[in-house]
Amino acid sequence: MLQTCGLGKRGFVRIRRSLGFFLLLAVFIPAQSTFAFHPVAARRGMVVSAEPLATDIGVEILKDGGNAVDAAVAVGFALAVTFPQAGNIGGGGFMLIHLASGRSVVIDYREEAPGKASRDMYQDSKGELIPHASTLGARSAGVPGTVAGLALAEEKYGKLGWARVVRPALRLARNGFPMSYSMSRLLKNERERLEKFDETRNVFLKGGQLYEPGERFRQPDLARTLRQILQKGPNGFYRGPVAEALVATMKKHGGLISLDDLAHYQAKIRKPLEGSFRGYHILTVPSPSSGGVALLEMLNILEPLDLGQPESYASMHLIVEAQRRAYADRAEYLGDTDFVSVPVAGLTSKKYAAKLREEILNSKPDAPVNHGDPAPYESTHTTHYSVVDAQGNAVSNTYTLNDWF
């Protein structure tokens, strides 16, 4: 959902946008809609993010001669400061890069399970699930990948260098910024959880009290961490004082991440997953992301169908039924192809989509949906498939903490 947009100086566009986990390089807008969206055009670049200060950082980088990757890395670090509910240096995600040369790559920097993780780590002695164990507290955390992933992107495809793209975030963390109304409301809503731990209470509450809109919000601990990262690169996060402090906190709260886990984390370069939809060539993210496979499966199902008027019953029915089947398959088949076999080719096959489409057209509304059988449409081997500047380089990056803060 577009929230605000505006044309900055020298032809750069600033846009704030809510962040989702599916990665697309094409957006399809119905010809007729009850919503009035106005297209935004720019000659020399465009930056889209969930928070205006971070977007401004991306525009700043482009103005200074940086490319789309430089801007994306800088925005990623800036969002860790200005949008801490989802922006991060302690989470992970995927960056899809399409270069002006025509080459496209995916940087996979999702979190990994700690070495001491086990299948029953969220169960008690009776085999019962421990409430919130997998979503709240140190044991719910994976080994962070964001710093490594952003560093790999800058090293391979950036122009300006590490210090230049990290410095704006350090400045924001050290000097602070006015607390927005929306963030102050979110902190109020999340207060109960944030008060559970000394660290989050000290960062997000001011002497135990909520920040009011307009108050300056500074994060000196984060600034010190970002300085280590700026000076030492990824080693400033995965080794040394920051890593030692992170592991000490893990031990204090029953977490599993070790110094060895941090030291051996590596981001990976993967091949994008490719598909097509009504003449558009789609590049998206492969496993271990499930979004790309599910996206292509849904689009394949819908491609030849007349969806009717936007927001009509017929349109919504077909889209929802396609989504139901893709998510049933997601739950059954998708995982990390570094460890398990995933029938990617079958799930993204046009023939498999045709079978599911016939099922939708012949089914009764609200009929139960089970996963399908993509195996007959799968080849005999497993394959890893996997913003915008004036030159035509484009980056689509999604990263997450998996839950607020």
C-alpha positions in Angstrom: 0.0 0.0 0.0 1.5 3.3 -1.1 1.4 5.8 1.8 3.2 8.9 0.6 5.3 9.9 -2.3 7.1 13.0 -3.6 9.6 14.1 -6.2 12.9 15.1 -4.6 15.6 17.4 -5.9 17.4 16.4 -9.1 14.7 14.1 -10.2 14.9 11.4 -7.5 11.7 10.0 -6.1 11.0 9.4 -2.5 8.3 6.8 -1.7 7.2 5.2 1.5 5.7 1.8 1.2 4.5 -1.0 3.5 6.9 -3.9 3.4 5.8 -7.4 2.4 7.8 -10.6 2.2 7.1 -11.4 -1.5 9.6 -10.0 -3.9 8.5 -8.7 -7.3 10.0 -6.7 -10.1 6.6 -6.1 -11.6 3.4 -4.7 -10.1 0.1 -5.3 -11.7 -2.6 -2.6 -11.2 -6.2 -3.2 -12.5 -7.4 -1.0 -15.3 -10.4 0.0 -13.1 -10.3 0.3 -9.4 -12.1 2.0 -6.5 -8.7 3.2 -5.3 -7.1 6.2 -7.0 -3.4 5.6 -7.5 -1.3 8.2 -9.2 1.9 7.0 -11.0 5.2 8.5 -10.0 7.9 9.0 -12.6 11.6 9.9 -12.2 14.5 10.3 -14.5 17.4 9.4 -12.3 16.3 6.9 -9.8 13.7 5.7 -7.3 13.8 4.7 -3.7 10.9 2.8 -2.0 10.9 1.9 1.7 8.7 1.7 4.7 10.0 4.8 6.5 10.8 8.3 5.1 14.1 8.9 6.8 15.5 5.7 5.5 14.2 6.5 2.0 15.9 9.9 2.2 19.2 8.1 2.9 18.8 6.0 -0.2 18.1 9.2 -2.2 21.2 10.7 -0.7 23.3 7.8 -1.8 22.0 8.0 -5.4 22.7 11.7 -5.5 26.3 11.0 -4.4 26.8 8.7 -7.4 26.0 5.4 -5.8 24.1 2.7 -7.6 21.0 0.9 -6.7 22.9 -1.6 -4.6 24.7 1.1 -2.6 21.3 2.7 -1.9 19.7 -0.6 -0.9 22.5 -1.4 1.5 22.3 2.1 3.1 18.5 1.9 3.4 18.8 -1.5 5.0 21.1 -0.2 7.7 19.0 3.0 8.1 15.8 1.0 8.6 17.5 -0.9 11.4 17.6 2.5 13.2 14.4 4.2 12.1 12.1 1.3 11.6 13.2 -1.1 14.4 10.0 -3.1 14.4 11.1 -4.8 11.2 14.3 -3.2 9.9 17.3 -4.9 11.5 20.9 -6.0 11.8 19.8 -9.0 13.9 17.5 -10.7 11.4 17.8 -11.9 7.8 16.3 -11.8 4.4 16.8 -11.9 0.6 18.1 -9.3 -1.9 17.2 -9.7 -5.5 19.5 -7.7 -7.8 18.9 -7.2 -11.5 22.0 -5.5 -13.1 21.8 -3.2 -16.1 24.0 -5.8 -17.9 21.1 -8.2 -17.8 22.5 -10.4 -15.1 20.4 -11.2 -12.0 21.3 -12.7 -8.7 19.8 -13.4 -5.3 21.6 -12.9 -2.1 20.3 -15.3 0.5 21.0 -14.0 4.0 18.2 -15.6 6.0 18.9 -16.6 9.6 20.2 -20.1 10.3 19.4 -22.4 13.1 22.1 -22.4 15.9 24.4 -25.4 16.0 22.7 -26.5 19.3 19.2 -26.4 17.9 17.1 -29.5 18.0 13.7 -30.6 16.8 12.2 -30.7 20.3 13.8 -27.5 21.6 10.4 -25.8 21.9 8.8 -28.7 23.8 8.7 -29.6 27.5 9.5 -32.9 29.1 6.1 -34.2 28.2 6.4 -33.3 24.6 4.0 -30.4 24.9 4.7 -27.1 23.1 6.0 -24.4 25.4 3.9 -21.3 24.9 5.7 -18.6 22.9 9.0 -20.4 23.1 9.4 -20.2 19.3 8.4 -16.5 19.0 9.5 -14.7 22.1 12.9 -14.7 23.9 16.5 -15.6 23.1 15.8 -19.2 22.1 13.5 -18.1 19.3 16.3 -16.3 17.5 18.3 -17.6 14.6 21.9 -16.8 13.7 21.5 -13.3 12.1 22.3 -12.9 8.4 21.6 -9.2 7.6 25.1 -7.7 8.1 26.7 -10.5 6.1 24.2 -10.2 3.3 24.4 -6.5 3.0 28.2 -6.7 3.1 28.2 -9.3 0.3 26.0 -7.1 -1.8 28.2 -4.1 -1.3 31.4 -6.0 -2.0 30.2 -7.6 -5.2 27.9 -5.0 -6.7 28.2 -1.7 -4.9 30.4 1.3 -6.0 30.8 3.7 -3.0 32.3 1.3 -0.4 31.3 0.0 3.0 31.9 3.1 5.1 29.8 5.4 2.9 26.7 3.2 3.1 26.9 2.4 6.8 27.7 6.0 8.0 24.2 7.5 7.6 22.6 4.8 9.8 25.3 5.4 12.4 24.5 9.1 12.3 20.8 8.5 12.8 21.4 6.1 15.8 23.9 8.5 17.5 22.1 11.8 16.9 18.6 10.4 17.1 15.5 11.5 15.2 12.0 12.7 16.2 9.7 9.9 17.4 6.9 9.6 14.8 3.3 9.3 15.9 3.0 5.8 14.4 6.1 4.5 16.1 5.0 5.9 19.5 1.6 4.1 19.1 3.3 0.9 18.1 5.6 1.1 21.2 2.5 1.6 23.3 0.8 -1.4 21.8 4.0 -3.6 22.3 4.9 -2.2 25.7 4.0 -5.4 27.6 6.4 -7.5 25.5 9.2 -4.9 25.4 9.1 -4.6 29.2 9.9 -8.3 29.6 13.6 -7.8 28.9 16.1 -5.3 30.3 17.6 -4.7 26.9 14.4 -3.9 25.0 13.0 -1.9 28.0 16.1 0.3 28.1 16.1 0.9 24.4 12.4 1.5 23.6 11.2 3.0 26.9 12.5 6.2 28.4 13.0 5.6 32.1 10.2 3.1 32.0 7.9 5.7 30.2 6.7 5.8 26.7 8.2 8.2 24.2 5.8 10.9 23.0 5.5 11.9 19.3 8.2 14.5 18.5 10.6 13.5 21.2 14.1 12.7 20.1 14.8 9.0 20.0 18.5 8.1 20.4 20.0 4.6 20.4 23.6 4.9 21.7 24.1 1.1 22.0 23.1 0.6 18.4 25.4 3.4 17.4 28.3 1.7 19.1 27.5 -1.5 17.3 27.2 0.3 13.9 30.6 1.9 14.5 32.1 -1.5 15.0 30.5 -2.6 11.8 31.6 0.5 9.9 35.2 0.2 11.1 35.6 -3.6 10.8 33.1 -4.7 8.3 31.1 -7.9 9.0 33.7 -8.9 11.6 32.6 -6.0 13.7 29.3 -7.9 14.2 30.2 -11.6 13.9 33.4 -11.4 15.9 34.8 -9.3 18.8 32.9 -7.3 21.4 29.5 -7.2 19.6 29.5 -11.0 19.1 30.6 -11.6 22.7 27.9 -9.3 24.0 25.3 -11.1 21.9 26.3 -14.5 23.1 26.4 -13.3 26.7 22.8 -12.2 26.3 21.9 -15.6 24.8 23.3 -17.4 27.8 21.5 -15.0 30.2 18.1 -15.8 28.6 18.5 -19.4 27.6 19.4 -18.8 23.9 21.5 -21.1 21.8 23.6 -18.9 19.5 27.3 -19.4 20.0 30.4 -17.5 19.0 31.1 -20.4 16.6 27.7 -20.0 15.0 28.3 -16.3 14.4 31.9 -16.7 13.1 30.8 -19.3 10.6 27.7 -17.6 9.2 27.9 -17.0 5.4 25.5 -15.3 3.1 25.0 -17.1 -0.2 24.6 -16.0 -3.8 21.8 -17.9 -5.6 20.2 -17.9 -9.0 16.8 -16.3 -9.2 13.7 -18.3 -9.9 12.1 -17.3 -13.2 8.6 -17.4 -14.5 6.2 -15.6 -16.8 2.8 -14.1 -16.6 0.9 -12.6 -19.5 4.0 -11.5 -21.4 5.9 -10.4 -18.3 9.2 -12.0 -17.3 9.2 -12.5 -13.6 12.3 -12.8 -11.4 11.8 -13.9 -7.8 13.5 -15.6 -5.0 14.2 -19.4 -4.7 14.4 -21.6 -1.7 14.8 -21.2 1.2 12.2 -18.5 0.6 8.8 -20.0 0.0 7.4 -16.8 -1.5 8.9 -17.1 -5.0 7.6 -20.6 -5.6 4.1 -19.8 -4.2 4.0 -16.6 -6.3 4.7 -18.4 -9.5 2.3 -21.2 -8.7 -0.5 -18.7 -8.1 0.2 -16.7 -11.2 0.4 -19.8 -13.4 -3.0 -20.9 -12.1 -4.6 -17.4 -12.8 -2.8 -16.6 -16.1 -5.5 -17.7 -18.6 -8.5 -16.9 -16.4 -10.9 -14.0 -17.0 -10.8 -12.4 -13.5 -13.7 -10.1 -14.2 -14.1 -6.7 -12.6 -11.6 -5.9 -9.8 -13.0 -6.7 -6.3 -15.9 -8.5 -7.8 -16.9 -11.9 -6.3 -15.6 -13.8 -9.3 -12.3 -12.0 -9.2 -11.8 -12.5 -5.4 -13.0 -16.1 -5.6 -10.5 -17.2 -8.2 -7.6 -15.4 -6.6 -8.4 -16.8 -3.1 -8.7 -20.3 -4.4 -5.3 -20.0 -6.2 -3.8 -18.7 -3.0 -5.3 -21.6 -0.9 -3.8 -24.2 -3.2 -0.4 -22.5 -3.3 -0.3 -22.3 0.5 -1.4 -25.9 0.9 1.6 -26.9 -1.3 3.8 -24.5 0.6 3.0 -26.1 3.9 3.6 -29.6 2.5 6.7 -29.3 0.3 8.7 -26.2 0.8 11.9 -26.1 2.8 15.6 -25.3 2.5 17.0 -27.0 -0.6 20.4 -27.1 1.0 19.0 -29.8 3.2 15.8 -31.2 1.7 14.5 -32.0 -1.8 11.9 -29.5 -2.9 9.9 -30.1 -6.1 10.4 -26.6 -7.4 10.0 -27.4 -11.1 6.8 -29.3 -10.5 5.3 -26.6 -8.2 6.0 -23.9 -10.8 5.0 -26.0 -13.8 2.3 -24.5 -16.2 0.9 -28.1 -16.6 0.6 -28.5 -12.8 -1.1 -25.1 -12.6 -3.6 -26.2 -15.3 -4.5 -29.3 -13.2 -5.1 -27.0 -10.1 -7.1 -24.5 -12.3 -9.5 -27.2 -13.4 -9.9 -28.2 -9.8 -10.9 -24.7 -8.9 -13.3 -24.3 -11.8 -15.0 -27.6 -10.9 -15.0 -27.2 -7.1 -17.8 -25.9 -4.8 -17.1 -22.7 -2.8 -15.3 -23.4 0.4 -14.5 -27.0 -0.5 -11.6 -28.3 1.6 -8.2 -27.9 0.0 -5.3 -30.4 0.4 -1.8 -30.2 -1.0 -1.4 -31.4 -4.6 1.1 -33.9 -6.1 3.7 -32.0 -8.1 5.9 -35.0 -8.6 4.7 -35.9 -12.1 5.6 -32.4 -13.2 9.1 -32.4 -11.6 12.2 -33.2 -13.5 14.6 -35.8 -12.2 17.1 -33.4 -10.6 16.9 -30.6 -8.1 17.9 -27.1 -9.2 18.6 -24.0 -7.1 16.6 -21.3 -8.7 16.6 -18.5 -7.0 15.5 -1.0 -6.2 16.4 1.5 -9.5 19.2 3.8 -10.6 19.8 5.9 -13.7 21.8 3.0 -15.3 18.9 0.5 -14.9 20.2 -1.5 -12.0 17.4 -2.7 -9.8 17.3 -4.2 -6.3 14.4 -5.8 -4.5 15.3 -6.6 -0.9 13.1 -8.0 1.8 14.4 -8.7 5.3 12.7 -9.4 8.6 12.8 -10.1 12.3 9.7 -12.4 11.8 7.8 -10.6 14.5 7.7 -6.9 15.7 11.0 -5.8 17.2 
